Amino acid sequence: MTAKTSKNNDSTFTCRADKDLVEAFKRIAKDNNRTASQLVRDYMIAYVKKNGQGKLFD
């Protein structure tokens, strides 16, 4: 589940979280051959689709 974006349409999203949580998330993501960024993008897309603005990614 990914959105098609071009480099000039990318944006940076900053999120504050507990350091231990972030490190565990990164480690588990890597163990599953994913990056934390890939997973966060997937979660964001799924949330938008589920909660109202899904037409953005049709």
N, C-alpha and C positions, 0 to 999 in steps of 0.2 A: 504494500500500500504506500505509494509515493506520489507526490504531486510533481508535475513537470514545471520546473522553474528555470529561468535563465540567470546567469550571474548578475546582470544588472537589475534583477528583480529580487535578489536575496536581501535578507535583513538579519541583524544579529539580535538575539533574545537573551537577556541576562536574567538568571534566576538564582536567588540566594537559597542555600540548603545546608544542612548540617554536613560538616566535612566528612565524617565517617560514612554517612549515607551516600554522598557523592562518590567516594572512593570505592565503596562496595558496588554501587551501580556501574561504575566504569569497569571494575574487575569482572563482574558477572556478564556485562555486555561483551567484553573482549573474549571471555570464555565461550560465548555463543556466536563468535565471528561477526559482531556488530560493533558499531561505535555508539557512545552515549548520544551523540548528535543524531545519528540515524534513528535511534529509538525515540528520542524526544520528538523529532519530526513526525514519525509514525503515530505517536500518541496524540499529537496536536491535530493531525489530519482526521484521525478517528473521532476525536472529540467534536470537532467542527461538523463532521458529517452527521454524527449522532444528535447534536444539540442545536441544529438550526440552519447553519450556513452551508450545508452539504453541497448545494448547487455550485459552489466555488470550485469543486473538484470533480464535477461530472465529466 
